[in-house]
Amino acid sequence: MNLLDPELIVAFLTLAALEIVLGIDNIIFLSIMAAKLPAHQQARARTIGLAGAMGTRILLLVSLAWIAKLTNDLFAIGDMGFSGRDLILFFGGVFLVWKAGKEIREMLTSDGHSVGHAPGAAAVGFMSVIVQIMILDIVFSLDSVITAVGMTTNLPVMIAAIVAAVIAMMFFSGPLSRFVDANPTVKMLALAFLVLIGIVLMAEGVEVHFSKAYVYTAMGFSVAVELLNLRLRKHLLRYGAH
């Protein structure tokens, strides 16, 4: 295999960029969950979570025959068939909507004090966060790997693209997590994104397809508006406007 083959380079760069884009929802969920832990555990939780995502995607890639079977219908309700992929996406979406909704409720009812200071509670909380991250890793990885398999059949290129994308996400996850945690309205927007993504996953599970381009465009526009709001708030605070 010629590593300087232009087709391989283009496939690698395209897949790496795709993995990063498809991993945005994963990073958002990971950042919000890690922020619930004591400060000294957050970086480790993010690293373990992303390493788990990378491991899950690589394992799925080397199990292409199993992936192919996941798209076969297991049962049907009326004229609608349900495959293993459909069930994973649907129940993953349900979990994501429930979890994001629970986090939104906690934000609206919280007294503002941080959690997890007791040593025992922190240990239980760490394992709980890791397990929840791993559950969502499976859902996000499945969609990502199926997309990657549809673009190329070169396994080494797919694995290299996933590793490069996860390394990039590890680099950005810390600053993103701190930014989200420091700005409650950004965190609320991120949770709203997770609800939206969960609904899209549930819809995909029942064969109702949304264009990912439209979803990500709407998310990007919302982020741009929120960044303008952050600048406006800083401006008002600086000049003492009411």
Summary of the structure (lengths in Angstrom):
residues: 242
radius of gyration: 19.4
end to end distance: 64.5
largest distance: 64.5
contacts: 733
relative contact order: 0.17
helix: 81%
strand: 4%
